[in-house]
Amino acid sequence: MAMENENIRIEETTANVTQDALTNVYVSVNFGKHENYKDLHDMVAGMFGPGVFGFFAFDNENLIGLARVYSDDYSVAWIAEICVQTDYQKKGIGSALLKRVNERFQHTDLYAQPFVGQEAFCIKGGIPVSPKLAVCGRASIHAKNAGKA
């Protein structure tokens, strides 16, 4: 699926990413509330440090989506998340982000951990469900304190 808006571009640098813009994307997809992020200084640098790769979708100068990938850039890459602001969903932006991730990490094994019901997105993007993998997880203390756990 091609992106519907020709003003949208994808960058692989955090140069144009601010904490507020990143927070707005996460809040729009229900990854917390603004107050959950207000005390996270250096959030962009912390989330996209060594071994973490970012792919950022912009509509003109507005951050509207992102993909975050953990990788040794040698043998394995793991998609931590692909998030697109709700007003921009179903317009090919998430698919374009996943395509860029696939291209960038074609030399590695690539894993994703989609939420239940989102497996079809990964399958369509070339990442099939593996019958040999299970997911284990827990909420952070921040999520527990916010009543999300």
URSUL-V243118 format. One record per helix or strand of 2 or more residues. SS is the DSSP state (H for helix, E for strand). FROM is the first residue (numbers start at 1). LEN is the number of residues. Records with the same first field share a line. If there is no record, write none. Layout:
SS->FROM-LEN + FROM-LEN
//
This chain:
E->8-4 + 52-8 + 62-10 + 76-9 + 109-4
H->19-10 + 34-4 + 43-5 + 86-3 + 93-12 + 119-6 + 141-5
//
